[in-house]
Amino acid sequence: MGISDRKEREKQEMKRLIIDAATHMFLEEGYEKTSIRNIADKIEYSPGTIYLYYKDKDELLHEVQREAFRRLLEAFEEKAPSRNPWKRLEQITQTYIQFGHEQPELYDLMFIIRAPMNKVEDQGWLNGKGCFSYLMDCVQECVSKKLIRFSDPRAAALSVWSMCHGFVSLNIRCRMKILEMDEAGVEKLIAATVQEYLRMIKA
């Protein structure tokens, strides 16, 4: 291995160390309570070392968000693989909501807090593109085969995404307490409501 290869490997290892520590602290302590100095202390390096790789905390969070979306996309690929587009759409919604239930703090970093979006440039929100494309491809096929009550795939995808996001967001921010149900009951009700929504939009 040459010097340049070794340096690149060391660079990637350091970035991995920083990202892992930042992810842990953002989830355990919260984004607002975590500082670059806190992260540096955890990995036993100086704050200046982190600034060699990331301009500020928002940029670091943007990278954490990117990895979180990779995990969600992997979940889609594993749990929503059906070749039948309508069945795959059902699987996507189930997987999305399950992800939110199981990873509420991570979901908050991905979809709710503003900070990582401060680094989104003119090319669009690349972090979420893979997951949205997975949904878009599915609803495009549903529209083409007239399986769904939409003629515009973007409108269909936005509708499905907004519906799932609304349920997850209300639940992880404790707004479902208005129902006066335990967590298991809330999750069961959400699943049933999603199925009813899909039944309503099915052609």
Helices and strands as residue ranges (DSSP letters): H 3-29, H 36-43, H 47-51, H 57-79, H 85-102, H 104-107, I 108-112, G 115-119, G 126-128, H 129-144, H 153-172, G 175-179, H 183-201
